[in-house]
Protein backbone atom coordinates (compact mmCIF):
# COMPACT_ATOMS: atom_id res chain seq x y z
CA UNK A 1 0.00 0.00 0.00
CA UNK A 2 1.40 3.40 -0.97
CA UNK A 3 1.76 6.31 1.44
CA UNK A 4 -0.99 8.16 -0.46
CA UNK A 5 -3.43 5.29 0.00
CA UNK A 6 -2.52 5.09 3.68
CA UNK A 7 -3.20 8.80 4.05
CA UNK A 8 -6.58 8.48 2.33
CA UNK A 9 -7.52 5.67 4.70
CA UNK A 10 -6.36 7.79 7.65
CA UNK A 11 -8.65 10.68 6.63
CA UNK A 12 -11.50 8.22 6.04
CA UNK A 13 -10.99 6.86 9.56
CA UNK A 14 -11.07 10.44 10.98
CA UNK A 15 -14.31 11.23 9.13
CA UNK A 16 -15.97 8.03 10.32
CA UNK A 17 -15.84 9.22 13.95
CA UNK A 18 -15.64 12.99 13.85
CA UNK A 19 -16.29 13.68 17.54
CA UNK A 20 -13.72 11.17 18.74
CA UNK A 21 -11.17 12.49 16.27
CA UNK A 22 -11.78 16.08 17.38
CA UNK A 23 -11.43 15.20 21.05
CA UNK A 24 -8.21 13.35 20.24
CA UNK A 25 -6.86 16.40 18.41
CA UNK A 26 -7.96 18.81 21.14
CA UNK A 27 -4.80 18.34 23.20
CA UNK A 28 -2.63 19.04 20.15
CA UNK A 29 -4.75 22.06 19.21
CA UNK A 30 -4.49 23.56 22.69
CA UNK A 31 -0.77 22.78 22.92
CA UNK A 32 0.17 24.33 19.58
CA UNK A 33 -2.06 27.38 20.16
CA UNK A 34 -0.58 27.86 23.64
CA UNK A 35 3.02 27.64 22.43
CA UNK A 36 2.44 30.17 19.64
CA UNK A 37 0.40 32.53 21.84
CA UNK A 38 2.78 32.56 24.83
CA UNK A 39 6.00 32.71 22.80
CA UNK A 40 4.52 35.47 20.61
CA UNK A 41 3.46 37.35 23.73
CA UNK A 42 7.00 37.18 25.11
CA UNK A 43 8.45 38.32 21.76
CA UNK A 44 5.93 41.15 21.51
CA UNK A 45 6.69 42.51 24.98
CA UNK A 46 10.44 42.33 24.26
CA UNK A 47 9.98 44.19 20.96
CA UNK A 48 7.85 46.85 22.66
CA UNK A 49 10.47 47.47 25.34
CA UNK A 50 13.22 47.58 22.70
CA UNK A 51 11.23 50.20 20.77
CA UNK A 52 10.72 52.31 23.90
CA UNK A 53 14.34 52.04 24.97
CA UNK A 54 15.50 52.73 21.43
CA UNK A 55 13.34 55.87 21.31
CA UNK A 56 15.31 57.18 24.29
CA UNK A 57 18.59 56.64 22.48
CA UNK A 58 20.86 53.62 22.80
CA UNK A 59 23.85 55.89 23.52
CA UNK A 60 22.19 57.58 26.49
CA UNK A 61 23.78 57.44 29.95
CA UNK A 62 21.78 58.67 32.94
CA UNK A 63 23.43 60.03 36.09
CA UNK A 64 21.20 60.16 39.17
CA UNK A 65 22.02 61.84 42.47
CA UNK A 66 20.49 59.70 45.23
CA UNK A 67 22.40 61.25 48.11
CA UNK A 68 20.52 62.78 51.03
CA UNK A 69 23.60 64.69 52.10
CA UNK A 70 22.92 68.43 51.64
CA UNK A 71 26.55 68.90 50.58
CA UNK A 72 26.16 66.53 47.62
CA UNK A 73 24.49 68.83 45.13
CA UNK A 74 24.86 69.24 41.40
CA UNK A 75 24.68 72.75 40.03
CA UNK A 76 23.89 73.36 36.38
CA UNK A 77 27.41 74.59 35.65
CA UNK A 78 28.95 71.58 37.41
CA UNK A 79 26.80 69.19 35.39
CA UNK A 80 27.75 70.89 32.11
CA UNK A 81 31.44 70.22 32.81
CA UNK A 82 30.78 66.62 31.72
CA UNK A 83 30.57 68.03 28.19
CA UNK A 84 34.38 68.04 28.16
CA UNK A 85 34.62 64.23 28.45
CA UNK A 86 35.90 62.63 25.26
CA UNK A 87 33.10 60.90 23.36
CA UNK A 88 30.28 62.99 24.88
CA UNK A 89 27.86 64.49 22.37
CA UNK A 90 25.50 66.34 24.70
CA UNK A 91 24.73 66.91 28.38
CA UNK A 92 21.21 67.65 29.58
CA UNK A 93 20.69 68.36 33.29
CA UNK A 94 17.11 67.92 34.48
CA UNK A 95 15.39 69.71 37.34
CA UNK A 96 11.80 68.59 37.86
CA UNK A 97 8.86 69.34 40.09
CA UNK A 98 5.10 69.77 40.19
CA UNK A 99 3.32 72.98 39.26
CA UNK A 100 -0.16 74.23 38.46
CA UNK A 101 -0.57 75.34 34.85
CA UNK A 102 -3.42 77.71 34.05
CA UNK A 103 -4.68 79.91 31.26
CA UNK A 104 -7.84 81.98 30.95
CA UNK A 105 -10.04 78.88 30.71
CA UNK A 106 -8.45 75.82 32.32
CA UNK A 107 -6.20 74.70 35.19
CA UNK A 108 -4.05 71.55 35.37
CA UNK A 109 -1.50 70.07 37.77
CA UNK A 110 1.46 68.67 35.87
CA UNK A 111 5.17 67.95 35.88
CA UNK A 112 7.53 70.80 35.02
CA UNK A 113 11.00 69.96 33.73
CA UNK A 114 13.78 72.51 33.71
CA UNK A 115 16.50 71.65 31.24
CA UNK A 116 18.57 73.00 28.35
CA UNK A 117 18.49 73.05 24.56
CA UNK A 118 20.30 69.68 24.25
CA UNK A 119 17.52 67.79 26.03
CA UNK A 120 15.45 67.43 22.85
CA UNK A 121 18.12 65.40 21.05
CA UNK A 122 19.12 63.34 24.09
CA UNK A 123 15.53 62.24 24.76
CA UNK A 124 14.56 61.93 21.07
CA UNK A 125 11.72 64.46 21.29
CA UNK A 126 10.02 65.76 18.15
CA UNK A 127 8.12 69.01 17.63
CA UNK A 128 4.62 69.32 16.26
CA UNK A 129 4.62 73.14 16.19
CA UNK A 130 7.03 75.94 17.06
CA UNK A 131 10.53 75.38 18.43
CA UNK A 132 12.34 73.89 21.39
CA UNK A 133 14.39 75.76 23.98
CA UNK A 134 17.33 77.78 22.61
CA UNK A 135 20.75 78.47 24.19
CA UNK A 136 19.75 82.12 24.70
CA UNK A 137 16.66 80.97 26.64
CA UNK A 138 18.90 78.97 28.96
CA UNK A 139 21.50 81.70 29.38
CA UNK A 140 19.01 84.38 30.41
CA UNK A 141 16.42 82.13 32.05
CA UNK A 142 13.68 83.30 29.70
CA UNK A 143 10.09 82.58 30.69
CA UNK A 144 9.30 80.39 27.71
CA UNK A 145 7.78 76.91 27.67
CA UNK A 146 7.51 73.89 25.40
CA UNK A 147 4.44 71.82 26.22
CA UNK A 148 3.40 68.25 25.54
CA UNK A 149 0.39 67.48 23.27
CA UNK A 150 -1.80 66.41 26.20
CA UNK A 151 -1.14 69.72 27.98
CA UNK A 152 -1.88 71.61 24.76
CA UNK A 153 -5.20 69.80 24.30
CA UNK A 154 -6.28 70.21 27.93
CA UNK A 155 -5.47 73.91 28.13
CA UNK A 156 -6.11 75.13 24.58
CA UNK A 157 -8.36 72.53 22.97
CA UNK A 158 -7.82 72.42 19.22
CA UNK A 159 -6.30 75.92 19.01
CA UNK A 160 -2.58 76.41 18.29
CA UNK A 161 -0.93 77.25 21.65
CA UNK A 162 2.29 78.66 20.14
CA UNK A 163 2.60 82.34 21.01
CA UNK A 164 0.03 82.14 23.79
CA UNK A 165 0.67 82.41 27.52
CA UNK A 166 0.26 79.91 30.33
CA UNK A 167 0.83 80.52 34.03
CA UNK A 168 2.92 78.15 36.10
CA UNK A 169 2.24 78.68 39.79
CA UNK A 170 0.96 82.11 38.80
CA UNK A 171 4.03 83.15 36.74
CA UNK A 172 3.46 83.85 33.01
CA UNK A 173 5.35 81.74 30.43
CA UNK A 174 5.11 82.14 26.68
CA UNK A 175 4.49 78.88 24.78
CA UNK A 176 7.09 78.58 22.01
CA UNK A 177 6.59 74.94 21.00
CA UNK A 178 4.39 71.86 21.17
CA UNK A 179 5.83 68.34 21.11
CA UNK A 180 4.59 65.48 18.96
CA UNK A 181 2.65 62.78 20.75
CA UNK A 182 5.03 60.07 21.97
CA UNK A 183 2.95 57.99 24.38
CA UNK A 184 3.97 56.33 27.62
CA UNK A 185 7.35 54.67 28.04
CA UNK A 186 9.49 53.19 30.81
CA UNK A 187 10.85 56.67 31.52
CA UNK A 188 7.40 58.27 31.72
CA UNK A 189 5.49 60.28 29.16
CA UNK A 190 6.54 63.66 27.77
CA UNK A 191 3.00 64.24 26.51
CA UNK A 192 1.81 65.55 29.88
CA UNK A 193 4.83 67.69 30.77
CA UNK A 194 6.05 71.27 30.39
CA UNK A 195 9.67 72.06 29.55
CA UNK A 196 11.23 75.39 30.58
CA UNK A 197 14.80 76.74 30.81
CA UNK A 198 16.59 75.28 33.83
CA UNK A 199 17.40 78.73 35.26
CA UNK A 200 13.71 79.65 35.16
CA UNK A 201 12.87 76.28 36.75
CA UNK A 202 15.23 76.98 39.63
CA UNK A 203 13.31 80.17 40.41
CA UNK A 204 9.90 78.58 39.84
CA UNK A 205 10.55 75.47 41.94
CA UNK A 206 12.85 77.26 44.42
CA UNK A 207 15.42 74.50 44.01
CA UNK A 208 18.85 74.69 42.39
CA UNK A 209 19.81 71.05 42.96
CA UNK A 210 20.04 69.00 39.75
CA UNK A 211 19.07 65.41 40.50
CA UNK A 212 19.28 63.88 37.01
CA UNK A 213 21.77 64.40 34.20
CA UNK A 214 21.41 62.85 30.75
CA UNK A 215 24.74 62.33 29.01
CA UNK A 216 24.59 61.30 25.36
CA UNK A 217 27.64 59.57 23.85
CA UNK A 218 28.62 60.24 20.25
CA UNK A 219 28.67 56.55 19.28
CA UNK A 220 27.88 53.20 20.86
CA UNK A 221 31.62 52.53 21.08
CA UNK A 222 32.10 55.64 23.23
CA UNK A 223 29.53 54.60 25.85
CA UNK A 224 31.86 52.40 27.94
CA UNK A 225 34.54 55.08 28.13
CA UNK A 226 31.99 57.76 29.01
CA UNK A 227 30.50 55.56 31.76
CA UNK A 228 33.90 54.76 33.30
CA UNK A 229 34.91 58.45 33.24
CA UNK A 230 31.63 59.53 34.82
CA UNK A 231 31.94 56.91 37.57
CA UNK A 232 35.49 58.03 38.27
CA UNK A 233 34.48 61.70 38.57
CA UNK A 234 31.41 60.89 40.65
CA UNK A 235 33.45 58.72 42.99
CA UNK A 236 35.79 61.64 43.61
CA UNK A 237 32.91 64.09 44.07
CA UNK A 238 30.94 61.98 46.54
CA UNK A 239 33.98 61.05 48.59
CA UNK A 240 35.84 64.35 48.61
CA UNK A 241 34.21 65.49 51.87
CA UNK A 242 35.33 62.49 53.93
CA UNK A 243 38.66 64.14 54.77
CA UNK A 244 36.83 67.11 56.24
CA UNK A 245 35.74 65.95 59.72
CA UNK A 246 33.38 68.91 60.09
CA UNK A 247 31.24 67.61 57.19
CA UNK A 248 29.22 64.39 57.10
CA UNK A 249 30.58 61.67 54.82
CA UNK A 250 28.70 61.24 51.55
CA UNK A 251 28.79 57.47 51.52
CA UNK A 252 27.39 56.81 54.98
CA UNK A 253 24.43 54.46 54.97
CA UNK A 254 23.58 51.55 52.72
CA UNK A 255 22.20 53.53 49.78
CA UNK A 256 24.57 54.27 46.91
CA UNK A 257 24.76 58.08 46.70
CA UNK A 258 24.74 58.07 42.90
CA UNK A 259 23.81 55.89 39.97
CA UNK A 260 25.18 55.72 36.44
CA UNK A 261 22.61 53.97 34.27
CA UNK A 262 23.83 52.65 30.94
CA UNK A 263 20.95 52.27 28.51
CA UNK A 264 22.75 49.57 26.51
CA UNK A 265 23.32 47.42 29.59
CA UNK A 266 19.67 47.73 30.63
CA UNK A 267 18.52 46.75 27.15
CA UNK A 268 20.93 43.81 27.00
CA UNK A 269 19.89 42.58 30.45
CA UNK A 270 16.19 42.88 29.60
CA UNK A 271 16.66 40.99 26.33
CA UNK A 272 18.41 38.19 28.21
CA UNK A 273 15.65 38.01 30.82
CA UNK A 274 12.94 38.33 28.17
CA UNK A 275 14.47 35.51 26.11
CA UNK A 276 14.66 33.24 29.16
CA UNK A 277 11.05 33.96 30.14
CA UNK A 278 9.84 33.41 26.58
CA UNK A 279 11.62 30.06 26.43
CA UNK A 280 10.16 29.09 29.80
CA UNK A 281 6.64 30.05 28.67
CA UNK A 282 7.07 28.01 25.50
CA UNK A 283 8.33 25.00 27.48
CA UNK A 284 5.37 25.19 29.87
CA UNK A 285 2.94 25.39 26.95
CA UNK A 286 4.68 22.42 25.28
CA UNK A 287 3.63 20.23 28.21
CA UNK A 288 0.06 20.37 26.90
CA UNK A 289 1.38 18.98 23.60
CA UNK A 290 2.75 15.99 25.47
CA UNK A 291 -0.64 15.53 27.13
CA UNK A 292 -2.18 15.67 23.67
CA UNK A 293 0.27 12.99 22.54
CA UNK A 294 -0.91 10.71 25.34
CA UNK A 295 -4.46 11.22 24.08
CA UNK A 296 -3.36 10.21 20.58
CA UNK A 297 -1.68 7.05 21.89
CA UNK A 298 -4.75 6.15 23.89
CA UNK A 299 -7.17 6.54 21.00
CA UNK A 300 -4.84 4.69 18.61
CA UNK A 301 -4.66 1.75 21.03
CA UNK A 302 -8.47 1.71 21.06
CA UNK A 303 -8.45 1.84 17.26
CA UNK A 304 -6.10 -1.13 17.06
CA UNK A 305 -8.40 -3.13 19.33
CA UNK A 306 -11.46 -2.23 17.24
CA UNK A 307 -9.76 -3.10 13.94
CA UNK A 308 -8.06 -6.33 14.94
CA UNK A 309 -10.02 -8.44 12.41
CA UNK A 310 -9.23 -5.89 9.67
CA UNK A 311 -5.54 -6.23 10.49
CA UNK A 312 -5.84 -10.03 10.38
CA UNK A 313 -7.55 -9.94 6.96
CA UNK A 314 -4.94 -7.58 5.53
CA UNK A 315 -2.10 -9.76 6.81
CA UNK A 316 -3.79 -12.87 5.44
CA UNK A 317 -3.97 -11.17 2.04
CA UNK A 318 -0.23 -10.49 2.09
CA UNK A 319 0.23 -7.23 3.98
CA UNK A 320 3.62 -7.08 5.63
CA UNK A 321 4.45 -5.95 9.12
CA UNK A 322 5.91 -2.76 7.66
CA UNK A 323 2.63 -1.96 5.87
CA UNK A 324 0.54 -2.25 9.04
CA UNK A 325 3.09 -0.20 11.02
CA UNK A 326 3.10 2.53 8.35
CA UNK A 327 -0.70 2.61 8.14
CA UNK A 328 -1.29 3.25 11.85
CA UNK A 329 1.69 5.59 12.13
CA UNK A 330 0.35 7.71 9.27
CA UNK A 331 -3.05 7.86 10.98
CA UNK A 332 -1.38 9.12 14.16
CA UNK A 333 0.63 11.73 12.24
CA UNK A 334 -2.48 12.91 10.34
CA UNK A 335 -4.31 13.48 13.64
CA UNK A 336 -1.40 15.53 15.04
CA UNK A 337 -0.90 17.42 11.73
CA UNK A 338 -4.56 18.45 11.44
CA UNK A 339 -4.59 19.40 15.12
CA UNK A 340 -1.36 21.36 14.60
CA UNK A 341 -2.81 23.34 11.67
CA UNK A 342 -5.95 24.24 13.63
CA UNK A 343 -3.79 25.17 16.64
CA UNK A 344 -1.62 27.43 14.45
CA UNK A 345 -4.69 29.26 13.14
CA UNK A 346 -6.04 29.77 16.67
CA UNK A 347 -2.63 30.73 18.14
CA UNK A 348 -1.76 33.25 15.42
CA UNK A 349 -5.25 34.78 15.53
CA UNK A 350 -5.09 35.05 19.32
CA UNK A 351 -1.63 36.68 19.22
CA UNK A 352 -2.78 39.24 16.62
CA UNK A 353 -5.94 40.09 18.57
CA UNK A 354 -4.06 40.37 21.88
CA UNK A 355 -1.38 42.53 20.25
CA UNK A 356 -3.99 44.97 18.95
CA UNK A 357 -5.82 45.13 22.28
CA UNK A 358 -2.64 45.52 24.39
CA UNK A 359 -0.95 47.85 21.84
CA UNK A 360 2.15 45.66 21.51
CA UNK A 361 3.65 43.91 18.46
CA UNK A 362 2.06 40.50 17.86
CA UNK A 363 5.48 38.82 18.08
CA UNK A 364 4.43 35.99 15.73
CA UNK A 365 7.42 34.59 13.84
CA UNK A 366 7.75 31.94 11.17
CA UNK A 367 10.21 30.12 13.41
CA UNK A 368 7.64 29.79 16.20
CA UNK A 369 4.99 28.48 13.79
CA UNK A 370 7.36 25.97 12.16
CA UNK A 371 8.69 24.78 15.54
CA UNK A 372 5.16 24.27 16.92
CA UNK A 373 4.02 22.34 13.84
CA UNK A 374 7.13 20.14 13.65
CA UNK A 375 6.90 19.47 17.39
CA UNK A 376 3.26 18.38 17.00
CA UNK A 377 4.29 16.01 14.17
CA UNK A 378 7.02 14.55 16.37
CA UNK A 379 4.46 14.04 19.12
CA UNK A 380 2.26 12.15 16.64
CA UNK A 381 5.16 9.92 15.58
CA UNK A 382 6.46 9.24 19.09
CA UNK A 383 3.09 8.50 20.70
CA UNK A 384 1.73 6.70 17.65
CA UNK A 385 4.69 4.35 17.43
CA UNK A 386 3.61 2.05 20.28
CA UNK A 387 0.04 1.41 18.96
CA UNK A 388 1.34 1.01 15.39
CA UNK A 389 4.00 -1.45 16.58
CA UNK A 390 1.37 -3.41 18.52
CA UNK A 391 -0.83 -3.63 15.41
CA UNK A 392 2.04 -4.75 13.18
CA UNK A 393 3.00 -7.60 15.54
CA UNK A 394 -0.46 -9.19 15.60
CA UNK A 395 -0.47 -12.75 14.21
CA UNK A 396 -3.02 -13.18 11.41
CA UNK A 397 -4.59 -16.31 12.97
CA UNK A 398 -5.08 -14.57 16.34
CA UNK A 399 -6.39 -11.40 14.74
CA UNK A 400 -8.96 -13.31 12.63
CA UNK A 401 -10.27 -15.18 15.69
CA UNK A 402 -10.98 -11.95 17.62
CA UNK A 403 -14.59 -10.82 17.89
N, C-alpha and C positions, 0 to 999 in steps of 0.2 A: 504494500500500500504506500502510495506517495505521500509526501508531507502535505500536499495540497488537499488530498482526500481526507487525511487525518484531521486537517484543520476544518474542513467542511463538516465532518462528523462531530467535531468538538462544538461548533456553533449550533448544530442541530440538537445536540445534547443540552446546551444552554437554553435553547428556545423551548425545549420540551418541558422544562420546569423553571419557568421564569422567576418565580418568587424565591425558590431555593437558590438559584444562581445569583440573584441580586443580594440576598442575605450573605451569601458566601463572599461576594465582592465587596460588601460594605466595609469590612475591615481594611481592605486595600485602598478603597476610596477615601476613607477617613485618614488613613496613614499618609497617603500621597498628598492630599489636600493640606493636612497639618504641616508636613515638612515644607511645602512650598510657601504656605502662609506665614509660618513662624520665621523661616529663614529670610523671606522677603521683607518681613517686618523688621528684623535685625539689620538687614542691608539698608532699608529705607531710613531708619533712624540714624545709622552711621553716615549716610549720604547727607542727610539734613544737617547734622552737626558739622560735617566737613564744609558744607556750603556756608553756614553761619560763621564758622571760624575763619574760612577763607575770605569772607566779606570784611572781616576785621583786619586782614592783612597777615600773611604768614610770616612776615619779617618783623612783626610787632613784639616789643618787649615792654612789659608793664612793671613799673617800680611802685611798690605800695609801702607807705610809712605806717606801721602798726604800733609804733611806740607810744606809750602813755606819758613818757618823760617830757615835761614842758620844754626842756632844752633841745630836744630832738625835733627841730622844725625845718621844713624846706621852704625857703623863700623862692619867689619866681626867678630872681637872678641866679640863685644857687642852682636851681634845676636846669636853667638854660646853659650852664657851664658844661653839661653833658654833651652839648652840640660839638664840642671840640674833640670828642673821642673818634678815633679813626673808624670808618665804616658806618657812622651814624648819619642818616639822611635828614631826620627831623626830630625835634623834641617838643612835646606838647604837655605842659603841666595842666592839671585839672583841679579846680576848686569848686566844690559842689555844695548845694544846700537847698532848702525848700523856701519858696516864696509864693505870694499871692499875686497872680497876674490879672489885671482888670483893664477894661476899656469902657467906653460909654454905655455898653449894653450888657456885658457879661463879666463874671468873675470866676477864677479857676486857680486852685492850688496845684503847683507843679514843681518839677525839679529844675533848678537853675544851675548851669554849668559855666564857670568862668575859665576861659582858656585863651589860646592865641590863634594866629592865622594858620599854623601848621596842623592844627587838630583835624581839619577837614580831610587832608590826605592820609593822615595816620589812621583815622577811623573809617576811611572809605565812604565818606558822606557825599551825597550828590544834591545839587540845588534844583528846585523846581522853578523858582523865580528869584530875581535879585542877585545878591552876592553874599559871600561869606565875610568873616571878619578880616580886616586888613592890618598890616603892620602899624599903620598910623593910628588905628583904633586902639591897638594894644598900648602903644607908646604913651598916648595921652588919656587913656582910660575913657574913651568916648562912650556916651550912653546910647549905644546901638545894640540891636538884638537880632539874632537869627533864630527863627522859631520852627518847630516841627510841624508837619501837616495836620496832626490832631489838634494842636494848639491853635493853628490858623483856622481850622474848621469850627472849633468851639467858640472862639472869640470873634471871628469875622464872617462866619458862614461861608458863602460862596464868593465873597468879595476878595479882591487882591489886597493882602495886608501890607505889601511893600510900600513904604513911605508913610504909613500910618503909625500911630503912637499907642503903646501899651504902658501900663504902670506896674512896676514890680515893687511890692511893698510900699506903694504910694509914689515911687520915683518914676518919672517919665523916661521911656526908652523908645527910640525910633526903630521900627522894623525895617531892616535892610535886605532880608532874604528869608526864603521859605525852603525847607529841605524837601527832597522827594521822600515819599513813603518808603520805609525800609522794613517795618514789621518788627516783631519781638525777636530777640536773640539771647544767647547765654549771657551777654554783657548788658542786657537791658534794651530798651527801645528808645531811639532818638526821636521818635514821632511825637512824644509827649513831653518834650524838653525845650528849654530856651537857652541859647548860647550867647554869652556876652563877653566883652574883654575882661581878662582876669583882674586887671587893676580896678575896673568898675565893680567886679564881683567882690573884691576884698572890702570895698566900702559898703556895698549892699548887704553882704552877709556878716560884716564886722569880724572878718577872720582872714588873716594873711597866711595861714599855714596850708601849704600845698600837700595834700595827702596822696595823690596819685600822679604819676608821670608816665606818659607814653613815649617810648623811645623807638623810633622806626629805623631799622638797619637798611643800608643801601641794597644789599643782596642777601640771599639766604646763607651764603658762605660767610658773611660778616657777622651773623647772629651770635655764634659761639664766642667770638672775640669781644663783641659788645657786651654780652652777658658777663663774661669773666672780668672785664674792666669795671663794669658797674658794681659787681659784687665786691671787688677790691676797694673801690672808692667808698662804697657804703659801709664796709667793714671798718674802714678808718674813721669815717664820720661818726658812726654809732658807738665807737669805742674810745674816741679821743678824749672824752671827759673823765675816764676812769682814773687818770693820773691826778686829777684835781679833786682832792678829798672833800672840798666844800660843796661839790656838785654830786648829785646821785648818779650812779652808774647806769648807762643806757641799757645794758643787757641783763639787769636784774630781773628775776622772774622767769617763768617757763616759756613765755611767748616770745617768738622771734621778733625783734623790733622792726624788721623790714622784710619784704619779699621781692624777689625778682622773678617774674613769671614769663617764661619763654613760650610763646604761642606754638612753636613747632613741637616742643616737647609735650605740651598738653594734647595737641592733635595726634601725635604719634602714640601716646599712652592711651588715649580714648579709642583709637583704631585697634590697638592690641586688645583692649578690654572688649570692645564691640565685636571683634572677630571671634574671641573666645566665647562670648555669650551667644552669638549667632550659631556657632558650632554646637554648643550645648543644647540650645533650643531645637536644632535640627535632630540631634541625637535622641532627645526625649520624644520628639514626634515620631521618629523612626521605630520606636518601641511598638506603636500601634500597627505598624506594618508587619512586625513579627507576629503580633496577635492575629492579624489578618491572615498571615501564612498558616498559622495553626488551624484557622477556620477552613482554609483551602484543603489542608491535609485531612481534616476530619471529614469533609464532604466527599473528598475523593475516595477515602476508605469506604464510605457508605456506598458510593457509586460502584466500586469494585465488587462489593458484596451483592448489590442488586443485579449486576451484569455478569455474574459468574458463568451462567449457562452460555451467554453470548461469547465469552472468552473461550469456553470449551469448544463451541462450534467453530470459531475462527481457527483455533489451534488444530482441530481435527481436519479442517480444510487446507491446512498447510501453513498457517501463519506462524512465523518464528517468534521466539522470545523477544527479539529486538523490535519486531513490529508492534507487539502488545505494549512493550515499555514505551515506545515512541508515541503510540496513540494516547495513552493516559497522561504522559508527560506534556504533550501538546495541549490536551484539554486543560491541564493545570495552568500552563503558561497563558492560554487564551483568557482564562478567568482573571488572572493577575494583570494581563495587558489591558483588557477592557476596563477593569477597575482602575488601573493606572491612568488611562485616558480620561475617564470621568473625573477622577481625583484631580488631575491637572487642570481641567476646565474649571472645577469648583475652586481650587486653590488660587489660580491666577485671577479669577473673577473676584474672589474675596480680597486678595491683596490690592487689586486696583480700586475696589470700592473703599476699603479701609484707608488707602493712601489719599483718596480724594476727601474723605470725611475728616481725617486727621491732619490734612495739609502737609503730608510728607511724601517723598518719592515712593512709588510702589515697591521698588527694590527687586522686582522679578527679573531673573537672569536666565539665559538659555542654559547655563551650567546647572542651575538648581532644577530646572524642568527635566533636563536629560538625566541628571543623577537620580531624581525621584522615580522616573520611569524605569531606568535600568535596574534600580534597586528593587522595584516591584516585580520585575521580570525574574530577577535572581531569587526573590522570595518564592515565586511560583515554581521555579525549577527545584529549589532546595526542598520545599515542603511537599512538592508533588512527586519527588523521587521515590519516597518510601511506598506510597500507594501504587505507583506505576510498577515498581520492582515486585511488590506482592502479586499484582495481577499477572506479570510476565512469568512468574515461577509456578503458577497454578498448573497442575497436571491435567491434560484434557479429559481423562477418564473420571477424575474427581470433580472437575468443573461440570461435566455433563450430568452427573448424578445429583447435583445440588438442585433443590427445589426453589 
